[in-house]
């Protein structure tokens, strides 16, 4: 899938925004530097996240990007759809009509059904994973002092970059 990098950047960006204290103003450019990704590419990702209502952006000296919803109200599916759009991932062009032994029949072929079943299972899973789950996983891996230290490092990074 060619948009997997966009989805990865989007999910990590949303998780980062959920982890950042609300008093930190985060620009897409600063977030890109923080994450080690291309600011131009991340800006395109944020355009889609903003249009979908996952993040909101403001301009000005105190502007930046913030989550538009609580982390417990944002699923991986929401982010995935914001980046990829709706519709089926698998596109059927009825290639089966050119297969040996083809006989016209109503409905979709077994290949198409298998791909749709896989897509439905993936979407069901993504709907059950919330951004807050990842935030909690990050916090569970750190000691209390480490969390405060990282937040201070983050404040310095956002201020100086």
DRENTORKOL-3810 file (N, C-alpha, C; in nm, 4 decimals):
REM DRENTORKOL-3810
@n.u->0.0848; n.v->-0.1176; n.w->0.0000; ca.u->0.0000; ca.v->0.0000; ca.w->0.0000; c.u->0.0893; c.v->0.1238; c.w->0.0000
@n.u->0.0730; n.v->0.2113; n.w->-0.0929; ca.u->0.1661; ca.v->0.3216; ca.w->-0.1084; c.u->0.1496; c.v->0.4340; c.w->-0.0066
@n.u->0.0396; n.v->0.4396; n.w->0.0641; ca.u->0.0214; ca.v->0.5475; ca.w->0.1601; c.u->0.0607; c.v->0.5067; c.w->0.3017
@n.u->0.1263; n.v->0.3936; n.w->0.3180; ca.u->0.1591; ca.v->0.3464; ca.w->0.4524; c.u->0.2495; c.v->0.4439; c.w->0.5276
@n.u->0.3386; n.v->0.5130; n.w->0.4583; ca.u->0.4239; ca.v->0.6111; ca.w->0.5241; c.u->0.3399; c.v->0.7277; c.w->0.5763
@n.u->0.2440; n.v->0.7710; n.w->0.4998; ca.u->0.1556; ca.v->0.8784; ca.w->0.5443; c.u->0.0759; c.v->0.8367; c.w->0.6666
@n.u->0.0274; n.v->0.7137; n.w->0.6668; ca.u->-0.0486; ca.v->0.6633; ca.w->0.7813; c.u->0.0419; c.v->0.6553; c.w->0.9041
@n.u->0.1634; n.v->0.6060; n.w->0.8853; ca.u->0.2580; ca.v->0.5978; ca.w->0.9974; c.u->0.2846; c.v->0.7368; c.w->1.0551
@n.u->0.3158; n.v->0.8328; n.w->0.9695; ca.u->0.3416; ca.v->0.9695; ca.w->1.0166; c.u->0.2191; c.v->1.0266; c.w->1.0871
@n.u->0.1025; n.v->1.0006; n.w->1.0323; ca.u->-0.0205; ca.v->1.0545; ca.w->1.0904; c.u->-0.0459; c.v->0.9964; c.w->1.2289
@n.u->-0.0357; n.v->0.8656; n.w->1.2418; ca.u->-0.0615; ca.v->0.8030; ca.w->1.3716; c.u->0.0396; c.v->0.8498; c.w->1.4753
@n.u->0.1668; n.v->0.8511; n.w->1.4401; ca.u->0.2689; ca.v->0.8968; ca.w->1.5358; c.u->0.2512; c.v->1.0443; c.w->1.5701
@n.u->0.2120; n.v->1.1248; n.w->1.4742; ca.u->0.1876; ca.v->1.2668; ca.w->1.5009; c.u->0.0739; c.v->1.2854; c.w->1.5997
@n.u->-0.0340; n.v->1.2129; n.w->1.5783; ca.u->-0.1504; ca.v->1.2240; ca.w->1.6665; c.u->-0.1143; c.v->1.1746; c.w->1.8070
@n.u->-0.0388; n.v->1.0666; n.w->1.8154; ca.u->0.0054; ca.v->1.0175; ca.w->1.9468; c.u->0.0935; c.v->1.1221; c.w->2.0141
@n.u->0.1867; n.v->1.1796; n.w->1.9395; ca.u->0.2728; ca.v->1.2837; ca.w->1.9970; c.u->0.1903; c.v->1.4014; c.w->2.0486
@n.u->0.0931; n.v->1.4463; n.w->1.9703; ca.u->0.0098; ca.v->1.5579; ca.w->2.0157; c.u->-0.0657; c.v->1.5222; c.w->2.1432
@n.u->-0.1065; n.v->1.3971; n.w->2.1541; ca.u->-0.1758; ca.v->1.3520; ca.w->2.2748; c.u->-0.0814; c.v->1.3471; c.w->2.3952
@n.u->0.0454; n.v->1.3204; n.w->2.3693; ca.u->0.1452; ca.v->1.3131; ca.w->2.4774; c.u->0.1936; c.v->1.4511; c.w->2.5223
@n.u->0.1926; n.v->1.5477; n.w->2.4316; ca.u->0.2453; ca.v->1.6801; ca.w->2.4639; c.u->0.1520; c.v->1.7525; c.w->2.5609
@n.u->0.2085; n.v->1.8192; n.w->2.6607; ca.u->0.1249; ca.v->1.9025; ca.w->2.7490; c.u->0.0532; c.v->2.0102; c.w->2.6670
@n.u->-0.0679; n.v->2.0445; n.w->2.7070; ca.u->-0.1505; ca.v->2.1362; ca.w->2.6281; c.u->-0.0944; c.v->2.2774; c.w->2.6197
@n.u->-0.0029; n.v->2.3131; n.w->2.7094; ca.u->0.0520; ca.v->2.4492; ca.w->2.7068; c.u->0.1668; c.v->2.4647; c.w->2.6067
@n.u->0.2048; n.v->2.3573; n.w->2.5420; ca.u->0.3123; ca.v->2.3643; ca.w->2.4422; c.u->0.2501; c.v->2.3905; c.w->2.3057
@n.u->0.2951; n.v->2.4998; n.w->2.2419; ca.u->0.2503; ca.v->2.5293; ca.w->2.1050; c.u->0.3381; c.v->2.4508; c.w->2.0088
@n.u->0.2757; n.v->2.3701; n.w->1.9277; ca.u->0.3482; ca.v->2.2817; ca.w->1.8363; c.u->0.3129; c.v->2.3180; c.w->1.6931
@n.u->0.4123; n.v->2.3570; n.w->1.6171; ca.u->0.3906; ca.v->2.3788; ca.w->1.4740; c.u->0.4223; c.v->2.2483; c.w->1.4014
@n.u->0.3691; n.v->2.2343; n.w->1.2825; ca.u->0.3972; ca.v->2.1148; ca.w->1.2028; c.u->0.5474; c.v->2.1067; c.w->1.1747
@n.u->0.6076; n.v->2.2208; n.w->1.1493; ca.u->0.7517; ca.v->2.2240; ca.w->1.1212; c.u->0.8323; c.v->2.1744; c.w->1.2414
@n.u->0.7963; n.v->2.2214; n.w->1.3615; ca.u->0.8672; ca.v->2.1769; ca.w->1.4823; c.u->0.8411; c.v->2.0292; c.w->1.5099
@n.u->0.7184; n.v->1.9870; n.w->1.4885; ca.u->0.6857; ca.v->1.8461; ca.w->1.5100; c.u->0.7635; c.v->1.7584; c.w->1.4125
@n.u->0.7749; n.v->1.8021; n.w->1.2887; ca.u->0.8507; ca.v->1.7262; ca.w->1.1886; c.u->0.9966; c.v->1.7131; c.w->1.2310
@n.u->1.0543; n.v->1.8212; n.w->1.2781; ca.u->1.1945; ca.v->1.8151; ca.w->1.3252; c.u->1.2060; c.v->1.7210; c.w->1.4448
@n.u->1.1110; n.v->1.7315; n.w->1.5353; ca.u->1.1102; ca.v->1.6465; ca.w->1.6545; c.u->1.1032; c.v->1.4996; c.w->1.6160
@n.u->1.0210; n.v->1.4680; n.w->1.5158; ca.u->1.0025; ca.v->1.3299; ca.w->1.4724; c.u->1.1078; c.v->1.2849; c.w->1.3718
@n.u->1.1861; n.v->1.3782; n.w->1.3190; ca.u->1.2883; ca.v->1.3428; ca.w->1.2207; c.u->1.2311; c.v->1.3117; c.w->1.0837
@n.u->1.1232; n.v->1.3823; n.w->1.0461; ca.u->1.0610; ca.v->1.3605; ca.w->0.9156; c.u->1.0598; c.v->1.4916; c.w->0.8369
@n.u->1.0278; n.v->1.4838; n.w->0.7113; ca.u->1.0267; ca.v->1.5999; ca.w->0.6235; c.u->0.9085; c.v->1.6911; c.w->0.6555
@n.u->0.9343; n.v->1.8191; n.w->0.6855; ca.u->0.8242; ca.v->1.9107; ca.w->0.7183; c.u->0.7201; c.v->1.9242; c.w->0.6072
@n.u->0.7632; n.v->1.9262; n.w->0.4827; ca.u->0.6704; ca.v->1.9404; ca.w->0.3705; c.u->0.5755; c.v->1.8213; c.w->0.3633
@n.u->0.6302; n.v->1.7028; n.w->0.3793; ca.u->0.5481; ca.v->1.5811; ca.w->0.3749; c.u->0.4513; c.v->1.5790; c.w->0.4921
@n.u->0.5004; n.v->1.6133; n.w->0.6117; ca.u->0.4142; ca.v->1.6118; ca.w->0.7296; c.u->0.3042; c.v->1.7170; c.w->0.7178
@n.u->0.3333; n.v->1.8286; n.w->0.6547; ca.u->0.2308; ca.v->1.9320; ca.w->0.6341; c.u->0.1147; c.v->1.8773; c.w->0.5499
@n.u->0.1461; n.v->1.7960; n.w->0.4498; ca.u->0.0412; ca.v->1.7353; ca.w->0.3671; c.u->-0.0441; c.v->1.6391; c.w->0.4501
@n.u->0.0210; n.v->1.5659; n.w->0.5379; ca.u->-0.0500; ca.v->1.4747; ca.w->0.6271; c.u->-0.1434; c.v->1.5541; c.w->0.7184
@n.u->-0.0934; n.v->1.6664; n.w->0.7712; ca.u->-0.1746; ca.v->1.7472; ca.w->0.8618; c.u->-0.2914; c.v->1.8156; c.w->0.7913
@n.u->-0.2778; n.v->1.8425; n.w->0.6653; ca.u->-0.3912; ca.v->1.8961; ca.w->0.5892; c.u->-0.5062; c.v->1.7965; c.w->0.5930
@n.u->-0.4757; n.v->1.6690; n.w->0.5743; ca.u->-0.5790; ca.v->1.5646; ca.w->0.5765; c.u->-0.6340; c.v->1.5434; c.w->0.7175
@n.u->-0.5453; n.v->1.5477; n.w->0.8172; ca.u->-0.5909; ca.v->1.5307; ca.w->0.9563; c.u->-0.6813; c.v->1.6462; c.w->0.9992
@n.u->-0.6516; n.v->1.7659; n.w->0.9506; ca.u->-0.7333; ca.v->1.8830; ca.w->0.9835; c.u->-0.8688; c.v->1.8741; c.w->0.9145
@n.u->-0.8683; n.v->1.8397; n.w->0.7867; ca.u->-0.9947; ca.v->1.8276; ca.w->0.7117; c.u->-1.0873; c.v->1.7235; c.w->0.7733
@n.u->-1.0297; n.v->1.6207; n.w->0.8315; ca.u->-1.1110; ca.v->1.5135; ca.w->0.8898; c.u->-1.1576; c.v->1.5460; c.w->1.0317
@n.u->-1.1086; n.v->1.6562; n.w->1.0886; ca.u->-1.1513; ca.v->1.6955; ca.w->1.2230; c.u->-1.0752; c.v->1.6287; c.w->1.3353
@n.u->-0.9644; n.v->1.5633; n.w->1.3051; ca.u->-0.8840; ca.v->1.4993; ca.w->1.4096; c.u->-0.7965; c.v->1.6016; c.w->1.4801
@n.u->-0.7420; n.v->1.6948; n.w->1.4028; ca.u->-0.6623; ca.v->1.8036; ca.w->1.4614; c.u->-0.7213; c.v->1.9367; c.w->1.4186
@n.u->-0.6840; n.v->2.0385; n.w->1.4910; ca.u->-0.7194; ca.v->2.1748; ca.w->1.4504; c.u->-0.5904; c.v->2.2543; c.w->1.4483
@n.u->-0.5884; n.v->2.3511; n.w->1.3607; ca.u->-0.4686; ca.v->2.4331; ca.w->1.3504; c.u->-0.5073; c.v->2.5794; c.w->1.3636
@n.u->-0.4133; n.v->2.6556; n.w->1.4149; ca.u->-0.4333; ca.v->2.8003; ca.w->1.4272; c.u->-0.3047; c.v->2.8680; c.w->1.3841
@n.u->-0.3188; n.v->2.9901; n.w->1.3354; ca.u->-0.2017; ca.v->3.0635; ca.w->1.2885; c.u->-0.1693; c.v->3.1748; c.w->1.3877
@n.u->-0.0516; n.v->3.2303; n.w->1.3729; ca.u->-0.0081; ca.v->3.3368; ca.w->1.4613; c.u->0.1062; c.v->3.2914; c.w->1.5504
@n.u->0.1531; n.v->3.3823; n.w->1.6336; ca.u->0.2688; ca.v->3.3518; ca.w->1.7183; c.u->0.2395; c.v->3.2418; c.w->1.8194
@n.u->0.1159; n.v->3.2295; n.w->1.8614; ca.u->0.0795; ca.v->3.1233; ca.w->1.9554; c.u->0.0034; c.v->3.0120; c.w->1.8845
@n.u->0.0132; n.v->3.0119; n.w->1.7542; ca.u->-0.0577; ca.v->2.9125; ca.w->1.6748; c.u->0.0133; c.v->2.7786; c.w->1.6746
@n.u->-0.0463; n.v->2.6856; n.w->1.6062; ca.u->0.0103; ca.v->2.5519; ca.w->1.5952; c.u->-0.0989; c.v->2.4507; c.w->1.5709
@n.u->-0.0676; n.v->2.3265; n.w->1.6002; ca.u->-0.1636; ca.v->2.2184; ca.w->1.5828; c.u->-0.1913; c.v->2.1538; c.w->1.7179
@n.u->-0.3157; n.v->2.1156; n.w->1.7352; ca.u->-0.3602; ca.v->2.0472; ca.w->1.8566; c.u->-0.4650; c.v->1.9454; c.w->1.8175
@n.u->-0.4880; n.v->1.8494; n.w->1.9049; ca.u->-0.5948; ca.v->1.7538; ca.w->1.8802; c.u->-0.7288; c.v->1.8251; c.w->1.8894
@n.u->-0.8186; n.v->1.7920; n.w->1.8004; ca.u->-0.9534; ca.v->1.8492; ca.w->1.8026; c.u->-1.0475; c.v->1.7632; c.w->1.8860
@n.u->-1.0043; n.v->1.6426; n.w->1.9186; ca.u->-1.0831; ca.v->1.5484; ca.w->1.9979; c.u->-0.9952; c.v->1.4912; c.w->2.1074
@n.u->-1.0577; n.v->1.4349; n.w->2.2071; ca.u->-0.9837; ca.v->1.3668; ca.w->2.3131; c.u->-0.9199; c.v->1.2394; c.w->2.2567
@n.u->-0.8022; n.v->1.2010; n.w->2.3074; ca.u->-0.7340; ca.v->1.0812; ca.w->2.2565; c.u->-0.8186; c.v->0.9536; c.w->2.2665
@n.u->-0.9087; n.v->0.9490; n.w->2.3636; ca.u->-0.9942; ca.v->0.8297; ca.w->2.3748; c.u->-1.1051; c.v->0.8276; c.w->2.2696
@n.u->-1.1229; n.v->0.9396; n.w->2.2001; ca.u->-1.2251; ca.v->0.9491; ca.w->2.0955; c.u->-1.1679; c.v->0.9377; c.w->1.9550
@n.u->-1.0384; n.v->0.9112; n.w->1.9446; ca.u->-0.9730; ca.v->0.8975; ca.w->1.8134; c.u->-0.9202; c.v->0.7548; c.w->1.8008
@n.u->-0.9668; n.v->0.6835; n.w->1.7000; ca.u->-0.9181; ca.v->0.5478; ca.w->1.6758; c.u->-0.8142; c.v->0.5487; c.w->1.5639
@n.u->-0.7403; n.v->0.4400; n.w->1.5554; ca.u->-0.6470; ca.v->0.4244; ca.w->1.4441; c.u->-0.7246; c.v->0.4259; c.w->1.3123
@n.u->-0.8446; n.v->0.3711; n.w->1.3141; ca.u->-0.9287; ca.v->0.3709; ca.w->1.1947; c.u->-0.9578; c.v->0.5143; c.w->1.1495
@n.u->-0.9899; n.v->0.6024; n.w->1.2451; ca.u->-1.0172; ca.v->0.7422; ca.w->1.2108; c.u->-0.8986; c.v->0.8038; c.w->1.1373
@n.u->-0.7792; n.v->0.7771; n.w->1.1872; ca.u->-0.6581; ca.v->0.8326; ca.w->1.1254; c.u->-0.6351; c.v->0.7683; c.w->0.9894
@n.u->-0.6509; n.v->0.6383; n.w->0.9821; ca.u->-0.6332; ca.v->0.5657; ca.w->0.8561; c.u->-0.7247; c.v->0.6219; c.w->0.7477
@n.u->-0.8526; n.v->0.6401; n.w->0.7811; ca.u->-0.9503; ca.v->0.6915; ca.w->0.6840; c.u->-0.9212; c.v->0.8376; c.w->0.6496
@n.u->-0.8744; n.v->0.9146; n.w->0.7480; ca.u->-0.8390; ca.v->1.0545; ca.w->0.7199; c.u->-0.7304; c.v->1.0621; c.w->0.6131
@n.u->-0.6382; n.v->0.9700; n.w->0.6165; ca.u->-0.5260; ca.v->0.9712; ca.w->0.5209; c.u->-0.5640; c.v->0.9042; c.w->0.3895
@n.u->-0.6285; n.v->0.7897; n.w->0.3956; ca.u->-0.6566; ca.v->0.7116; ca.w->0.2743; c.u->-0.7925; c.v->0.7386; c.w->0.2120
@n.u->-0.8814; n.v->0.8001; n.w->0.2858; ca.u->-1.0171; ca.v->0.8178; ca.w->0.2362; c.u->-1.0960; c.v->0.6899; c.w->0.2538
@n.u->-1.2232; n.v->0.6958; n.w->0.2230; ca.u->-1.3093; ca.v->0.5787; ca.w->0.2366; c.u->-1.3007; c.v->0.4906; c.w->0.1145
@n.u->-1.3888; n.v->0.3965; n.w->0.1083; ca.u->-1.3921; ca.v->0.3061; ca.w->-0.0059; c.u->-1.3112; c.v->0.1811; c.w->0.0186
@n.u->-1.3258; n.v->0.0873; n.w->-0.0716; ca.u->-1.2562; ca.v->-0.0396; ca.w->-0.0591; c.u->-1.1086; c.v->-0.0237; c.w->-0.0922
@n.u->-1.0242; n.v->-0.0921; n.w->-0.0149; ca.u->-0.8810; ca.v->-0.0921; ca.w->-0.0439; c.u->-0.8520; c.v->-0.1785; c.w->-0.1665
@n.u->-0.9236; n.v->-0.2894; n.w->-0.1772; ca.u->-0.9031; ca.v->-0.3830; ca.w->-0.2877; c.u->-0.9918; c.v->-0.3410; c.w->-0.4040
@n.u->-0.9335; n.v->-0.3259; n.w->-0.5187; ca.u->-1.0078; ca.v->-0.2888; ca.w->-0.6391; c.u->-1.0165; c.v->-0.4106; c.w->-0.7304
@n.u->-1.1374; n.v->-0.4479; n.w->-0.7634; ca.u->-1.1592; ca.v->-0.5630; ca.w->-0.8515; c.u->-1.1873; c.v->-0.5137; c.w->-0.9930
@n.u->-1.1114; n.v->-0.5646; n.w->-1.0882; ca.u->-1.1345; ca.v->-0.5277; ca.w->-1.2283; c.u->-1.1888; c.v->-0.6457; c.w->-1.3078
@n.u->-1.2380; n.v->-0.7467; n.w->-1.2361; ca.u->-1.2988; ca.v->-0.8649; ca.w->-1.2963; c.u->-1.2014; c.v->-0.9415; c.w->-1.3859
@n.u->-1.0789; n.v->-0.9536; n.w->-1.3394; ca.u->-0.9775; ca.v->-1.0299; ca.w->-1.4120; c.u->-1.0194; c.v->-1.1757; c.w->-1.4256
@n.u->-1.1044; n.v->-1.2222; n.w->-1.3355; ca.u->-1.1477; ca.v->-1.3633; ca.w->-1.3407; c.u->-1.2126; c.v->-1.3989; c.w->-1.4742
@n.u->-1.2645; n.v->-1.2996; n.w->-1.5448; ca.u->-1.3284; ca.v->-1.3258; ca.w->-1.6738; c.u->-1.2291; c.v->-1.3790; c.w->-1.7776
@n.u->-1.1006; n.v->-1.3627; n.w->-1.7512; ca.u->-0.9977; ca.v->-1.4079; ca.w->-1.8454; c.u->-0.9244; c.v->-1.5317; c.w->-1.7960
@n.u->-0.9752; n.v->-1.5921; n.w->-1.6887; ca.u->-0.9102; ca.v->-1.7107; ca.w->-1.6315; c.u->-0.9565; c.v->-1.8372; c.w->-1.7034
@n.u->-0.8710; n.v->-1.9368; n.w->-1.7031; ca.u->-0.9068; ca.v->-2.0671; ca.w->-1.7591; c.u->-1.0226; c.v->-2.1226; c.w->-1.6762
@n.u->-1.1226; n.v->-2.1702; n.w->-1.7430; ca.u->-1.2362; ca.v->-2.2304; ca.w->-1.6746; c.u->-1.3367; c.v->-2.1302; c.w->-1.6221
@n.u->-1.3267; n.v->-2.0058; n.w->-1.6651; ca.u->-1.4198; ca.v->-1.9036; ca.w->-1.6174; c.u->-1.5610; c.v->-1.9334; c.w->-1.6634
@n.u->-1.6520; n.v->-1.9230; n.w->-1.5717; ca.u->-1.7938; ca.v->-1.9316; ca.w->-1.6022; c.u->-1.8612; c.v->-1.8151; c.w->-1.5326
@n.u->-1.9383; n.v->-1.7370; n.w->-1.6073; ca.u->-2.0062; ca.v->-1.6233; ca.w->-1.5440; c.u->-2.0950; c.v->-1.6699; c.w->-1.4286
@n.u->-2.0887; n.v->-1.5970; n.w->-1.3201; ca.u->-2.1728; ca.v->-1.6278; ca.w->-1.2052; c.u->-2.2048; c.v->-1.4977; c.w->-1.1334
@n.u->-2.3147; n.v->-1.4927; n.w->-1.0646; ca.u->-2.3492; ca.v->-1.3692; ca.w->-0.9935; c.u->-2.2610; c.v->-1.3510; c.w->-0.8705
@n.u->-2.2496; n.v->-1.2278; n.w->-0.8265; ca.u->-2.1738; ca.v->-1.1984; ca.w->-0.7048; c.u->-2.0267; c.v->-1.1763; c.w->-0.7310
@n.u->-1.9526; n.v->-1.1715; n.w->-0.6228; ca.u->-1.8088; ca.v->-1.1458; ca.w->-0.6351; c.u->-1.7321; c.v->-1.2769; c.w->-0.6276
@n.u->-1.6134; n.v->-1.2759; n.w->-0.6838; ca.u->-1.5328; ca.v->-1.3968; ca.w->-0.6868; c.u->-1.4696; c.v->-1.4235; c.w->-0.5494
@n.u->-1.4124; n.v->-1.5419; n.w->-0.5355; ca.u->-1.3527; ca.v->-1.5821; ca.w->-0.4083; c.u->-1.2345; c.v->-1.4934; c.w->-0.3696
@n.u->-1.1580; n.v->-1.4478; n.w->-0.4681; ca.u->-1.0449; ca.v->-1.3588; ca.w->-0.4393; c.u->-1.0961; c.v->-1.2274; c.w->-0.3811
@n.u->-1.1956; n.v->-1.1700; n.w->-0.4456; ca.u->-1.2523; ca.v->-1.0433; ca.w->-0.3993; c.u->-1.3118; c.v->-1.0605; c.w->-0.2588
@n.u->-1.3855; n.v->-1.1695; n.w->-0.2370; ca.u->-1.4456; ca.v->-1.1952; ca.w->-0.1053; c.u->-1.3371; c.v->-1.2067; c.w->0.0016
@n.u->-1.2290; n.v->-1.2779; n.w->-0.0285; ca.u->-1.1193; ca.v->-1.2942; ca.w->0.0670; c.u->-1.0577; c.v->-1.1595; c.w->0.1023
@n.u->-1.0354; n.v->-1.0768; n.w->0.0030; ca.u->-0.9760; ca.v->-0.9444; ca.w->0.0277; c.u->-1.0708; c.v->-0.8553; c.w->0.1077
@n.u->-1.1992; n.v->-0.8597; n.w->0.0781; ca.u->-1.2966; ca.v->-0.7810; ca.w->0.1546; c.u->-1.3047; c.v->-0.8279; c.w->0.2995
@n.u->-1.2993; n.v->-0.9597; n.w->0.3203; ca.u->-1.3006; ca.v->-1.0131; ca.w->0.4569; c.u->-1.1784; c.v->-0.9656; c.w->0.5349
@n.u->-1.0619; n.v->-0.9676; n.w->0.4703; ca.u->-0.9388; ca.v->-0.9213; ca.w->0.5354; c.u->-0.9482; c.v->-0.7727; c.w->0.5696
@n.u->-1.0003; n.v->-0.6937; n.w->0.4774; ca.u->-1.0166; ca.v->-0.5504; ca.w->0.4995; c.u->-1.1113; c.v->-0.5246; c.w->0.6168
@n.u->-1.2235; n.v->-0.5965; n.w->0.6199; ca.u->-1.3194; ca.v->-0.5790; ca.w->0.7289; c.u->-1.2567; c.v->-0.6134; c.w->0.8636
@n.u->-1.1777; n.v->-0.7201; n.w->0.8679; ca.u->-1.1112; ca.v->-0.7600; ca.w->0.9924; c.u->-1.0102; c.v->-0.6539; c.w->1.0360
@n.u->-0.9340; n.v->-0.6016; n.w->0.9410; ca.u->-0.8370; ca.v->-0.4974; ca.w->0.9734; c.u->-0.9081; c.v->-0.3731; c.w->1.0252
@n.u->-1.0142; n.v->-0.3306; n.w->0.9577; ca.u->-1.0869; ca.v->-0.2107; ca.w->1.0002; c.u->-1.1486; c.v->-0.2301; c.w->1.1376
@n.u->-1.2026; n.v->-0.3484; n.w->1.1637; ca.u->-1.2603; ca.v->-0.3752; ca.w->1.2960; c.u->-1.1526; c.v->-0.3617; c.w->1.4035
@n.u->-1.0346; n.v->-0.4127; n.w->1.3760; ca.u->-0.9244; ca.v->-0.4015; ca.w->1.4718; c.u->-0.8836; c.v->-0.2554; c.w->1.4917
@n.u->-0.8673; n.v->-0.1826; n.w->1.3821; ca.u->-0.8258; ca.v->-0.0422; ca.w->1.3910; c.u->-0.9282; c.v->0.0428; c.w->1.4660
@n.u->-1.0551; n.v->0.0094; n.w->1.4535; ca.u->-1.1600; ca.v->0.0831; ca.w->1.5251; c.u->-1.1498; c.v->0.0625; c.w->1.6758
@n.u->-1.0959; n.v->-0.0511; n.w->1.7169; ca.u->-1.0843; ca.v->-0.0826; ca.w->1.8597; c.u->-0.9586; c.v->-0.0286; c.w->1.9256
@n.u->-0.8634; n.v->0.0170; n.w->1.8464; ca.u->-0.7392; ca.v->0.0721; ca.w->1.9030; c.u->-0.7512; c.v->0.2238; c.w->1.9038
@n.u->-0.7479; n.v->0.2805; n.w->2.0228; ca.u->-0.7620; ca.v->0.4257; ca.w->2.0402; c.u->-0.6249; c.v->0.4881; c.w->2.0636
@n.u->-0.6138; n.v->0.6153; n.w->2.0324; ca.u->-0.4882; ca.v->0.6878; ca.w->2.0541; c.u->-0.4500; c.v->0.6839; c.w->2.2020
@n.u->-0.5493; n.v->0.6922; n.w->2.2901; ca.u->-0.5208; ca.v->0.6879; ca.w->2.4341; c.u->-0.4525; c.v->0.5569; c.w->2.4733
@n.u->-0.4808; n.v->0.4478; n.w->2.4027; ca.u->-0.4154; ca.v->0.3200; ca.w->2.4308; c.u->-0.2644; c.v->0.3310; c.w->2.4103
@n.u->-0.2244; n.v->0.4011; n.w->2.3055; ca.u->-0.0817; ca.v->0.4189; ca.w->2.2781; c.u->-0.0179; c.v->0.5157; c.w->2.3784
@n.u->-0.0908; n.v->0.6193; n.w->2.4143; ca.u->-0.0417; ca.v->0.7142; ca.w->2.5152; c.u->-0.0152; c.v->0.6395; c.w->2.6452
@n.u->-0.1109; n.v->0.5585; n.w->2.6864; ca.u->-0.0946; ca.v->0.4814; ca.w->2.8097; c.u->0.0225; c.v->0.3837; c.w->2.8001
@n.u->0.0407; n.v->0.3233; n.w->2.6834; ca.u->0.1530; ca.v->0.2307; ca.w->2.6640; c.u->0.2865; c.v->0.3026; c.w->2.6794
@n.u->0.2951; n.v->0.4242; n.w->2.6276; ca.u->0.4186; ca.v->0.5027; ca.w->2.6422; c.u->0.4449; c.v->0.5308; c.w->2.7889
@n.u->0.3429; n.v->0.5788; n.w->2.8589; ca.u->0.3602; ca.v->0.6126; ca.w->3.0003; c.u->0.3936; c.v->0.4906; c.w->3.0857
@n.u->0.3390; n.v->0.3757; n.w->3.0525; ca.u->0.3666; ca.v->0.2531; ca.w->3.1282; c.u->0.5120; c.v->0.2101; c.w->3.1164
@n.u->0.5788; n.v->0.2502; n.w->3.0106; ca.u->0.7176; ca.v->0.2102; ca.w->2.9870; c.u->0.8183; c.v->0.3024; c.w->3.0545
@n.u->0.7702; n.v->0.4135; n.w->3.1129; ca.u->0.8622; ca.v->0.5109; ca.w->3.1713; c.u->0.8421; c.v->0.5243; c.w->3.3220
@n.u->0.9497; n.v->0.5612; n.w->3.3871; ca.u->0.9447; ca.v->0.5934; ca.w->3.5297; c.u->0.8928; c.v->0.7363; c.w->3.5438
@n.u->0.8405; n.v->0.7710; n.w->3.6592; ca.u->0.7829; ca.v->0.9035; ca.w->3.6819; c.u->0.8831; c.v->1.0148; c.w->3.6513
@n.u->1.0029; n.v->1.0069; n.w->3.7019; ca.u->1.1045; ca.v->1.1097; ca.w->3.6766; c.u->1.1398; c.v->1.1206; c.w->3.5297
@n.u->1.1367; n.v->1.0082; n.w->3.4601; ca.u->1.1686; ca.v->1.0062; ca.w->3.3174; c.u->1.0633; c.v->1.0821; c.w->3.2369
@n.u->0.9385; n.v->1.0688; n.w->3.2753; ca.u->0.8306; ca.v->1.1398; ca.w->3.2066; c.u->0.8532; c.v->1.2903; c.w->3.2176
@n.u->0.8792; n.v->1.3378; n.w->3.3384; ca.u->0.9017; ca.v->1.4809; ca.w->3.3596; c.u->1.0243; c.v->1.5300; c.w->3.2834
@n.u->1.1294; n.v->1.4484; n.w->3.2813; ca.u->1.2525; ca.v->1.4838; ca.w->3.2095; c.u->1.2259; c.v->1.4959; c.w->3.0595
@n.u->1.1520; n.v->1.4028; n.w->3.0056; ca.u->1.1215; ca.v->1.4062; ca.w->2.8612; c.u->1.0320; c.v->1.5246; c.w->2.8254
@n.u->0.9395; n.v->1.5569; n.w->2.9126; ca.u->0.8533; ca.v->1.6727; ca.w->2.8872; c.u->0.9360; c.v->1.8004; c.w->2.8877
@n.u->1.0311; n.v->1.8105; n.w->2.9780; ca.u->1.1175; ca.v->1.9289; ca.w->2.9807; c.u->1.2039; c.v->1.9360; c.w->2.8547
@n.u->1.2566; n.v->1.8225; n.w->2.8102; ca.u->1.3335; ca.v->1.8170; ca.w->2.6852; c.u->1.2452; c.v->1.8604; c.w->2.5680
@n.u->1.1230; n.v->1.8142; n.w->2.5684; ca.u->1.0277; ca.v->1.8511; ca.w->2.4642; c.u->1.0020; c.v->2.0016; c.w->2.4651
@n.u->0.9820; n.v->2.0590; n.w->2.5815; ca.u->0.9592; ca.v->2.2042; ca.w->2.5922; c.u->1.0784; c.v->2.2809; c.w->2.5323
@n.u->1.1978; n.v->2.2379; n.w->2.5645; ca.u->1.3168; ca.v->2.3034; ca.w->2.5120; c.u->1.3245; c.v->2.2884; c.w->2.3603
@n.u->1.2962; n.v->2.1690; n.w->2.3123; ca.u->1.3005; ca.v->2.1447; ca.w->2.1677; c.u->1.2005; c.v->2.2329; c.w->2.0949
@n.u->1.0797; n.v->2.2428; n.w->2.1462; ca.u->0.9758; ca.v->2.3220; ca.w->2.0796; c.u->1.0065; c.v->2.4716; c.w->2.0886
@n.u->1.0731; n.v->2.5110; n.w->2.1941; ca.u->1.1068; ca.v->2.6533; ca.w->2.2111; c.u->1.2224; c.v->2.6929; c.w->2.1182
@n.u->1.3206; n.v->2.6044; n.w->2.1032; ca.u->1.4437; ca.v->2.6386; ca.w->2.0324; c.u->1.4408; c.v->2.6059; c.w->1.8841
@n.u->1.3481; n.v->2.5294; n.w->1.8395; ca.u->1.3493; ca.v->2.4917; ca.w->1.6975; c.u->1.2466; c.v->2.5669; c.w->1.6219
END
